[in-house]
Amino acid sequence: MTEDQADMPRDGHGVAVVSGGSRSLGRVLVERLLAEGWRVATFSRTGNEFIEQTALKHPDTFYWEAADLGDPQNLRDFSRSVARRFGRVDLLINNAGVLHQELFLTTAAKQIETLIGNNLLAPIVLTQACARLMVRGGGGVVVNISSINAIRGYRGVAVYAAAKAGMDSLARGLARELGAFNIRVNSVVPGFFESDMTANVTAVNRERIQHRTPLGRLGTAEEIADAVLFLASPRAGFVTGQSLVIDGGITC
């Protein structure tokens, strides 16, 4: 057996879990994975037209369930549903997250708890559930979607940044712990890219961001997805515990 074959599921059809796969980057990841032949399971708080159409188009290879990042038991139940539907998990992409911008001194305690719960506790819970399934299946890959907020300070997002930095640290710790089970764990650290989170950025702020970015523009969800799918593939078979920054050079 080659190293590349060792990364492939035994039945030849990988099962990917994407959190928050109904829109933006999550939607792109779901579409790309299905196009590459993966079976894909995802969740979001509510469905939408994309979820309905994808379920009709891919009845045997797509699974969606309503779940809330703020409810850890929801996430555990979702992972069990995926195991019943597809029998295994080979790839987990911790994509879902919640951004709230507010100065730290005025942020309510409940809002802080929500940000940490959705952006750090939820991925930890989901990763534990999926990693247990990966161990049973002989290995797998975890990719966390972090943020450049984790490596560079910005006003108004301190708590969000702390949670994303925690995801990067989680990836490094789990890479050490899960490597013996043929499970690779990495983070993708996006800069500013076209998404629901940046849709409300004012024209003035967008101009400032583009001016500070060496490549002179915002990224695209497809470019972030390219990095995620690289880390999920056998081409990254010797890559684990790393944070891959995709930001057009804004943090350099």
C-alpha positions in Angstrom: 0.0 0.0 0.0 1.3 3.4 -1.0 1.2 6.5 1.3 -1.4 8.0 -0.9 -3.6 4.9 -0.7 -3.3 4.9 3.1 -5.1 8.3 3.1 -8.0 6.9 1.0 -11.1 5.3 2.6 -11.3 1.5 2.1 -14.5 1.7 0.1 -13.1 4.2 -2.4 -15.7 6.9 -1.6 -14.7 9.5 0.9 -17.2 10.9 3.4 -16.8 14.6 4.2 -18.5 16.6 7.0 -18.7 20.3 6.4 -20.1 22.5 9.2 -22.2 25.4 7.9 -22.5 24.2 4.4 -25.5 26.1 3.3 -23.9 29.4 2.1 -20.7 31.3 1.4 -17.5 29.3 1.7 -19.4 26.3 3.1 -21.6 26.1 0.1 -18.5 26.3 -2.2 -16.9 23.4 -0.3 -20.0 21.3 -0.5 -20.3 21.8 -4.3 -16.6 21.2 -4.9 -16.5 18.0 -2.8 -19.6 16.6 -4.4 -18.1 17.3 -7.8 -15.0 15.4 -6.8 -17.0 12.3 -5.9 -17.2 12.7 -2.1 -20.3 11.9 -0.1 -21.0 15.0 1.9 -22.8 15.7 5.1 -23.5 19.2 6.4 -25.6 21.1 8.8 -26.9 24.6 9.4 -29.5 26.1 11.6 -32.0 26.3 8.8 -32.2 25.0 5.2 -32.4 27.1 2.1 -32.9 26.8 -1.7 -29.3 25.5 -2.2 -29.8 22.7 0.4 -33.1 21.7 -1.2 -31.7 21.7 -4.7 -28.6 19.8 -3.7 -30.6 17.1 -1.9 -32.7 16.6 -5.0 -29.7 16.5 -7.3 -27.5 14.2 -5.1 -30.0 12.0 -3.1 -27.4 9.3 -2.4 -24.4 11.4 -1.7 -25.6 14.4 0.1 -27.0 14.7 3.6 -28.2 17.8 5.5 -29.6 18.1 9.0 -30.6 21.1 11.0 -28.2 21.7 13.9 -27.1 24.6 16.1 -23.5 25.4 16.9 -24.6 26.6 20.3 -26.0 23.2 21.2 -23.2 20.6 21.7 -25.6 17.7 21.9 -27.0 18.7 18.5 -23.5 18.3 17.1 -23.0 14.9 18.7 -26.4 13.8 17.4 -25.5 15.0 13.9 -22.3 13.0 13.9 -24.3 9.9 14.8 -26.7 10.6 12.0 -23.8 10.8 9.5 -22.4 7.5 10.8 -25.8 5.9 10.3 -26.2 7.3 6.8 -22.7 6.9 5.4 -21.0 4.5 7.8 -17.8 6.6 8.3 -16.2 10.0 8.3 -13.0 10.6 6.4 -12.8 14.4 6.3 -14.1 17.1 8.7 -14.0 20.8 7.7 -14.8 23.0 10.7 -16.1 25.9 8.6 -19.1 27.3 10.5 -18.5 30.3 12.7 -20.2 33.5 14.0 -18.7 37.0 13.8 -19.8 39.8 16.1 -18.0 43.1 16.0 -18.0 45.3 19.2 -15.5 46.9 21.4 -14.4 44.5 24.1 -15.3 46.9 27.0 -18.9 47.0 26.0 -19.4 43.4 25.0 -22.0 41.6 27.1 -21.0 38.5 29.0 -23.7 36.5 27.1 -22.2 37.6 23.8 -18.8 36.6 24.9 -20.1 33.1 25.8 -21.8 32.8 22.5 -18.7 33.7 20.5 -16.5 31.3 22.4 -19.2 28.6 22.3 -19.9 28.8 18.5 -16.3 29.5 17.3 -14.3 27.2 19.6 -16.4 24.8 21.8 -18.6 23.7 18.9 -15.6 22.7 16.6 -14.0 20.9 19.6 -17.2 18.9 20.2 -17.7 18.1 16.5 -14.0 17.2 16.0 -14.1 14.8 18.9 -17.2 13.1 17.6 -15.8 12.8 14.0 -12.3 11.9 15.1 -13.7 8.9 16.9 -15.3 7.7 13.7 -12.0 8.4 11.8 -10.1 6.2 14.2 -12.6 3.3 13.6 -12.2 3.9 9.8 -8.4 3.8 9.8 -7.7 7.6 9.5 -8.8 10.9 8.2 -8.3 14.6 7.8 -9.5 17.6 9.8 -9.2 21.1 8.4 -10.1 24.1 10.6 -11.2 27.4 9.1 -9.5 30.0 11.2 -8.9 33.7 10.5 -6.1 36.2 10.2 -7.7 37.8 13.3 -6.0 35.0 15.1 -2.6 36.2 14.1 -3.0 40.0 13.8 -4.9 42.3 16.1 -8.0 44.2 14.9 -10.3 46.4 16.9 -13.7 45.0 17.8 -13.1 41.3 17.3 -10.9 40.4 20.3 -13.1 37.5 21.5 -13.7 36.2 18.0 -9.9 36.3 17.4 -9.2 34.5 20.7 -11.6 31.7 19.6 -10.0 31.4 16.2 -6.5 31.3 17.7 -7.8 28.5 19.9 -8.7 26.6 16.8 -5.2 26.9 15.4 -3.8 25.7 18.7 -6.3 22.8 18.7 -5.0 21.8 15.3 -1.4 21.6 16.5 -2.3 19.7 19.6 -4.5 17.2 17.8 -1.9 16.7 15.1 0.5 15.4 17.8 -2.2 13.3 19.5 -4.0 11.9 16.4 -1.1 11.3 14.1 -0.7 7.8 15.4 -4.2 7.0 14.1 -3.4 8.3 10.6 -5.4 11.5 11.2 -3.9 14.8 9.9 -5.1 18.1 11.4 -4.4 21.5 9.9 -5.8 25.0 9.8 -6.5 27.3 6.8 -6.2 31.0 7.9 -8.1 33.1 5.4 -7.7 36.9 5.0 -10.4 39.1 3.7 -12.4 37.4 1.0 -15.8 37.8 -0.6 -18.3 36.2 1.8 -21.3 36.9 3.8 -19.1 38.3 6.6 -17.5 40.9 4.3 -20.7 41.7 2.4 -21.4 44.6 4.7 -17.9 46.1 4.6 -18.2 49.8 3.6 -16.7 51.0 0.3 -14.2 53.1 2.3 -13.1 50.1 4.5 -12.9 47.8 1.4 -10.6 50.3 -0.3 -8.4 50.4 2.8 -8.2 46.6 3.0 -7.3 46.4 -0.7 -4.7 49.1 -0.3 -3.0 47.2 2.6 -3.1 43.9 0.7 -0.1 43.3 -1.6 -2.2 41.6 -4.2 -4.5 44.6 -4.2 -7.8 42.8 -3.8 -10.0 40.6 -1.6 -9.8 36.9 -2.1 -12.6 34.6 -3.3 -14.3 31.7 -1.6 -13.0 29.5 -4.4 -9.4 30.4 -3.6 -9.9 29.5 0.1 -11.6 26.3 -1.0 -8.5 25.4 -3.1 -6.4 25.5 0.0 -8.8 23.5 2.0 -9.1 20.8 -0.7 -5.3 20.7 -1.0 -4.9 19.9 2.7 -7.7 17.3 2.4 -6.0 15.5 -0.4 -3.2 12.9 -0.6 -1.0 15.7 -2.1 -0.8 17.0 1.5 -0.2 13.5 2.9 2.9 14.6 5.0 1.3 17.9 6.2 -0.1 18.1 9.7 -0.2 20.6 12.6 0.2 23.5 10.2 -1.6 26.8 9.7 -1.8 27.8 6.0 -2.4 31.5 5.6 -4.3 32.6 2.5 -4.6 36.3 2.7 -3.1 38.0 -0.4 -0.1 39.0 1.7 -1.9 41.3 4.2 -0.1 39.8 7.2 3.4 39.7 5.7 
